[in-house]
């Protein structure tokens, strides 16, 4: 046993039972504990039935559209000034709070949760299970955002002045080139994966973690494939964007989010605990 462990045990031996309980209750989760929580969530998601994943993914696509609705509504009310834009960007956080705390299947969360089980037990079966989860959730999310955009533009569930605000903020995304959408998607993917990693430790402060980092995505001009697809579908259905350019932006942002969530955060998170995991 190392000196540090012996010293820690000796110090704990001097504590009363109540003090020991307080220490255990208030200490932060270790990186291995956080890994274990996220890993277990990933295993559960990989084992869920197809229809459960599908409907949860569709609900997440509709729910994330609340980000565009809230940001567009605030934009319509507040106008185009720099301060007004900074306030309007707070609306972008709403859909993420709804989806993440509602435990709905959002593709960019799965860039870390589904990957940790694959990294710990790589096999052809795990690759297939991960691909199945990603494919179902991604398509379901996009179906949800398309339905939301169609309801907003064709059915009129959103007032015209708010639709105008939503279209105005969406044009910023549509003005990007695919490479720009890819590059700006990397930080967004990293931040969403970071949110997932932090939630077990955040506990009651979870909502603030979600708001802080999704607000950073909005105010930083980074791109998120699911929220961004709502914007592009709105523009396409309104005749302000072509299908080809919209598809290119969605594909480029998707790759960027995967690169940030899986290629950076998930691999780094796994790397910091791999030597501490039981064999």
FENCORWO-V624135 format. One record per residue. RES is the residue in one small letter. PSI is psi in degrees with one decimal (NA if undefined). Layout:
BEGIN
RES_PSI ; RES_PSI
END
This chain:
BEGIN
x_137.8 ; x_160.4 ; x_-41.0 ; x_-41.3 ; x_-39.9 ; x_-41.9 ; x_-40.0 ; x_-43.1 ; x_-38.2 ; x_-43.0 ; x_-41.9 ; x_-31.4 ; x_-20.3 ; x_-9.7 ; x_148.6 ; x_166.6 ; x_-40.4 ; x_-43.0 ; x_-39.8 ; x_-39.5 ; x_-41.3 ; x_-40.3 ; x_-47.5 ; x_-34.4 ; x_-35.0 ; x_-7.7 ; x_149.9 ; x_153.6 ; x_140.2 ; x_159.9 ; x_-36.8 ; x_-38.1 ; x_-42.6 ; x_-45.0 ; x_-44.4 ; x_-39.5 ; x_-50.5 ; x_-38.9 ; x_-44.5 ; x_-38.3 ; x_-39.6 ; x_-42.7 ; x_-41.8 ; x_-40.9 ; x_-39.2 ; x_-27.5 ; x_-3.0 ; x_147.9 ; x_153.3 ; x_-48.6 ; x_-33.5 ; x_-45.1 ; x_-41.1 ; x_-54.0 ; x_-32.8 ; x_-38.1 ; x_-41.0 ; x_-44.5 ; x_-38.8 ; x_-39.7 ; x_-42.6 ; x_-42.3 ; x_-40.8 ; x_-21.8 ; x_-17.9 ; x_-26.5 ; x_-45.6 ; x_-39.0 ; x_-48.8 ; x_-44.4 ; x_-41.6 ; x_-38.7 ; x_-45.1 ; x_-38.2 ; x_-42.5 ; x_-34.2 ; x_-41.0 ; x_-24.6 ; x_-161.3 ; x_1.0 ; x_158.5 ; x_-43.9 ; x_-38.7 ; x_-39.7 ; x_-40.6 ; x_-37.5 ; x_-42.4 ; x_-33.0 ; x_-21.6 ; x_-30.1 ; x_-26.7 ; x_-25.7 ; x_-20.0 ; x_-46.8 ; x_-36.8 ; x_-39.5 ; x_-45.6 ; x_-47.9 ; x_-45.5 ; x_-47.3 ; x_-23.8 ; x_-1.7 ; x_37.7 ; x_159.5 ; x_102.6 ; x_129.2 ; x_-45.6 ; x_-20.1 ; x_-34.3 ; x_-7.1 ; x_-13.4 ; x_-44.8 ; x_-42.2 ; x_-21.0 ; x_-34.4 ; x_-45.1 ; x_-34.9 ; x_-40.8 ; x_-36.0 ; x_-29.5 ; x_67.9 ; x_130.9 ; x_165.2 ; x_-38.7 ; x_-41.9 ; x_-36.4 ; x_-44.2 ; x_-44.5 ; x_-40.0 ; x_-44.6 ; x_-39.4 ; x_-47.8 ; x_-49.4 ; x_-45.1 ; x_-46.9 ; x_-47.9 ; x_-41.1 ; x_-49.7 ; x_-42.4 ; x_-42.5 ; x_-44.7 ; x_-36.3 ; x_-41.9 ; x_-44.1 ; x_-34.9 ; x_-44.4 ; x_-41.3 ; x_-43.2 ; x_-40.2 ; x_-42.1 ; x_-36.8 ; x_-42.6 ; x_-39.1 ; x_-38.4 ; x_-24.1 ; x_30.5 ; x_-14.5 ; x_133.5 ; x_146.4 ; x_-37.9 ; x_-30.9 ; x_-34.9 ; x_-40.5 ; x_-40.5 ; x_-40.0 ; x_-40.5 ; x_-36.1 ; x_-44.8 ; x_-27.0 ; x_-27.3 ; x_-25.7 ; x_-40.9 ; x_-44.4 ; x_-22.1 ; x_-10.7 ; x_154.2 ; x_156.1 ; x_-40.0 ; x_-38.1 ; x_-41.1 ; x_-39.7 ; x_-50.2 ; x_-41.7 ; x_-14.8 ; x_-22.6 ; x_-51.6 ; x_-38.4 ; x_-44.4 ; x_-40.3 ; x_-45.2 ; x_-39.7 ; x_-41.7 ; x_-38.2 ; x_-37.4 ; x_-47.8 ; x_-42.5 ; x_-34.5 ; x_-22.0 ; x_-41.7 ; x_-34.1 ; x_-28.9 ; x_-38.6 ; x_-115.8 ; x_-21.7 ; x_11.2 ; x_-42.5 ; x_-35.3 ; x_-35.9 ; x_-46.0 ; x_-46.8 ; x_-44.9 ; x_-48.2 ; x_-31.7 ; x_-28.4 ; x_-38.2 ; x_-39.0 ; x_-44.1 ; x_-51.6 ; x_-22.9 ; x_-6.7 ; x_24.8 ; x_164.9 ; x_133.8 ; x_126.6 ; x_-39.3 ; x_-49.9 ; x_-40.3 ; x_-32.3 ; x_-32.6 ; x_-45.5 ; x_-44.6 ; x_-37.5 ; x_-39.5 ; x_-46.1 ; x_-41.3 ; x_-43.4 ; x_-22.5 ; x_-1.6 ; x_13.7 ; x_0.3 ; x_146.5 ; x_154.6 ; x_-40.1 ; x_-47.6 ; x_-38.8 ; x_-43.9 ; x_-38.9 ; x_-40.1 ; x_-41.1 ; x_-45.2 ; x_-43.1 ; x_-41.4 ; x_-38.7 ; x_-48.5 ; x_-40.1 ; x_-43.1 ; x_-40.5 ; x_-42.0 ; x_-41.0 ; x_-41.6 ; x_-45.5 ; x_-52.2 ; x_-29.2 ; x_-68.7 ; x_-49.3 ; x_-43.3 ; x_-40.1 ; x_-41.5 ; x_-41.7 ; x_-39.5 ; x_-32.1 ; x_-14.2 ; x_-9.4 ; x_-35.7 ; x_-6.0 ; x_-5.9 ; x_145.5 ; x_141.5 ; x_NA
END
